[in-house]
Structures are given as structure tokens and as C-alpha cells.
């Protein structure tokens, strides 16, 4: 029964995402990059970045099981670990993924917050892996916010979404924080023009 429910959720996610009116600005898909975006915003990225050769770090917590299955079904290479649990294992796993030529995706405020704060451990990982960072800002017109630590956003069907990407190389965690805030603000401004 559980497998049936998981399969149904995957189908719903796929067709739900197909209804979104997504516009990608400064598209940085295709080359090897380190993608960084806030945890609350990643809903449309699973769809837009599917089967693009991306490894993603996901928490070892058992609650992440459905997310792991979803990511694998959409062609992501999943590495388990986080800044709090299995950090070394996660870093080693990501390093192997980079050696294979994959891009990397990471939510620098995940897996449990604080919300929209770029963690020092995420910045260390960015320096360790030594591939070009791409900061992603995401804004959707109509969303439902889940009552979770990050106020996770689920875009409503047929709503407009902007995904704004910027290649930048920060020299410190504070600069990385500012860049990620700025790309999200830019996505919001561009969204208002839709």
C-alpha cells in the first residue's frame, strides 16, 4: 500500500509541476556547477533539473525517505548526510559525485534550519568541492506554505514561477548569505513583471 501511495505522489508531483508557468533566467544547467538555494524553495527545482546529472545531499533522517525516492526517480544522484548527522560521510560522497562529473545541489540552510541562514558548514563544503557555485533564487506567485521550520512553499497549479540563477564565487559565508538573499529578491522583482 505504501509503495502505491509513493507512486501516486510521484505522478501527482510530475503533473502538478507540468502546470507551473516556469521561466528560467540565466539558465546554468548543463555544465558542472554547485547549485545553492533555500530549503523552502526547492519544489520546482526537482522538475526543472531532473535528469541533468546532479548529485544532491539529503539528510539521513528517516523522514527524508520519500524525498530520496522522488529524487532518484527524477534522475538525481542522492548522497545521504548533513551538517549535523553524517557530515563527513556526506562530504566524501559529494566529492566522489564531483569526480564522476556530476553537478551538486545543496540547501545551505537545511536540513533543519535556521531558515534562510547560510551555514558555515555549507560554505566549507562549497570550498572543499571546488566547482563553480550557482546561486538560485526562486519565486512563485501563488504558494501554500507548510507549517514546518522552513515554511516550505508549494506552488499552486498553473501559477507563474521565476527561477533566477547567478554564478558567483563568495569569499566568506556572509557574502554567500548576501548573494543568496539577492538572487531571491531579484526573482521576486522579476516575478512581479509576469
JOFENQUI-V9820 format. One record per residue. D_LAST is the distance of its C-alpha to the last C-alpha in whole Angstrom. Layout:
BEGIN
[[D_LAST] [D_LAST]]
END
This chain:
BEGIN
[[42] [39] [39] [38] [35] [34] [33] [32] [29] [28] [28] [26] [24] [23] [22] [20] [18] [18] [16] [13] [10] [10] [10] [12] [13] [16] [18] [21] [23] [26] [28] [30] [28] [28] [25] [24] [22] [22] [24] [22] [19] [20] [20] [17] [19] [22] [21] [19] [22] [25] [28] [27] [30] [29] [31] [30] [32] [33] [35] [38] [38] [39] [36] [34] [36] [33] [30] [33] [33] [30] [29] [32] [31] [28] [30] [30] [33] [34] [36] [37] [38] [36] [37] [39] [41] [42] [40] [43] [43] [39] [39] [42] [40] [37] [39] [40] [37] [36] [39] [39] [36] [33] [30] [30] [27] [28] [26] [28] [28] [30] [32] [32] [31] [31] [27] [25] [28] [29] [32] [35] [36] [33] [33] [37] [35] [33] [36] [38] [36] [36] [33] [30] [27] [23] [21] [18] [16] [14] [11] [10] [9] [12] [16] [19] [21] [25] [28] [29] [29] [26] [24] [23] [19] [19] [15] [16] [16] [13] [10] [7] [9] [9] [13] [14] [17] [20] [23] [26] [29] [30] [34] [34] [32] [31] [29] [28] [27] [25] [23] [22] [21] [19] [17] [16] [15] [13] [11] [10] [10] [7] [5] [6] [4] [0]]
END
